[in-house]
Amino acid sequence: MTNETTNKQWAIIVNPHAGGKKAFQFWQKLSVALREQGIGYDIAFTEGPFHAVQLAKKFRHQLYEQFLVIGGDGTLSELVHGIFSCSVPPNPTITLSIVPIGTGNDWARFWGITPTIERVVQSLLNHKTQTIDIGQISFVTYQGIPQTRYFINAMGEGFDAKVAKLTTYLGSIFKGKSWLYSLSVFIVPFVYRAKPIHIEFDNGLLVQKKIYTLSCGNGCYTGGGIKQTPHAVPIDGLFDVMMVESPSLWGIITGIHALFKGKLMQHKLVQSTQTKHFTISSDYPLCMEIDGISLPETYQATISILPKAVRFIVV
């Protein structure tokens, strides 16, 4: 862990609609505190999905290296993707921070970060950082377009991704409700079935079977505090990967119960491993998500970890 004192300017990205517009209200109070403390910043507000990606690239072209997100996991994920997909190369001195005002706030939950004005101001003035890993996923769309996306917390396929997609849809109707993920978990089993999948891990493990869901964790929490990948630590250079074989209806019921009780890894249909790199393919379209953001469907993807990629403020 590194102790630092800085008076460099901060690039601040605010999702004004996050948390039922609580993020904007927080920013109004924080801006006063930042001026009082003489903390320099440049501010930008997102106007819709993926706008934070463009804002991050704009700030990187201006050579900003310190970023604060006021919003949820999705906005932070877009910031990360913008930094790593920018033509200005990323470097390990880039520093990220978040005020967690979103639906799930799973990344901040791992670090115990809470959204208070005092904590944010003190963390920007005198902060402690951890050098964290970042995830990368590469695939080719149906249209033959190669894509590479970057994520900070988790990647999922199958049931996991279907739940994320439904949660996003419901979130457009019921703004900022934390129970939407749980509702989606109970709806998706009625419409989704496992598909044959081929997975090759760099540790030698080969999986060729019907997989109902896969969760690849850099962080251990998803869905507003659920531990699908309980052994994931975002500073060890490894993903924690959890897979569930094709379950019966009773298997789905017992699996969901185990998931919410924090005992998923004890379920007989669950398999897990740790890895730096793996490929996943199928003759059927792969439904995937990163940090709760749905990806275009594809037939094959490669997922890799970028160790010690950036710094993150933990205090």
Secondary structure, DSSP 4 states (H G I P E B T S, - for coil): -EEEE----EEEEE-TTHHHHHHHHHHHHHHHHHHHHT--EEEEE--STTHHHHHHHHHHHTT--EEEEEE-HHHHHHHHHHHHTSSS---TT-EEEEEE-SS--HHHHHHT----HHHHHHHHHEEEEEEEEEEEEEEE-TTS-EEEEEESSEEEEEHHHHHHHHHHHHHTTSTT-TTHHHHHHHHGGGT---EEEEEEETTS-EEEEEEEEEEEESSSEETTTEESSTT--TTSS-EEEEEEE---HHHHHHHHHHHHHT-GGGSTTEEEEEESEEEEEEEEEE-EEETTEE---EEEEEEEEEEEEEEEE--
